[in-house]
Amino acid sequence: MSTYDWKKSSYSGDSSNCLTIATTDSGLLLRESDNPGTVLTLTATQLRTLIRMLKGEIR
């Protein structure tokens, strides 16, 4: 089993309800801190598109 260096935004403070991110050789991993067993694997381009969609910049 791989171990990743999970990071969270400094805006999250001490909250345990946040999104964490880790990097791998093949892309990025995202998970919600209260459900760490579910991991989304994305490339940098896919993450950029997801963020733009969440911000309402694209559909």
Residue pairs with C-beta under 8 A, 6 or more apart in sequence:
2 24
4 22
4 23
4 24
4 29
5 22
5 23
6 20
6 21
6 22
6 31
7 20
7 21
7 22
8 18
8 19
8 20
8 21
8 33
9 18
9 19
12 18
16 33
16 34
17 32
17 33
17 34
18 32
18 33
19 30
19 31
19 32
19 33
20 30
20 31
20 32
20 33
20 36
21 28
21 29
21 30
22 28
22 29
23 29
24 41
26 41
27 41
27 42
27 43
27 44
27 46
28 41
28 42
28 43
28 44
28 47
29 39
29 40
29 41
29 42
30 39
30 40
30 42
30 47
31 37
31 38
31 39
31 40
32 38
42 50
49 58
52 58
53 59
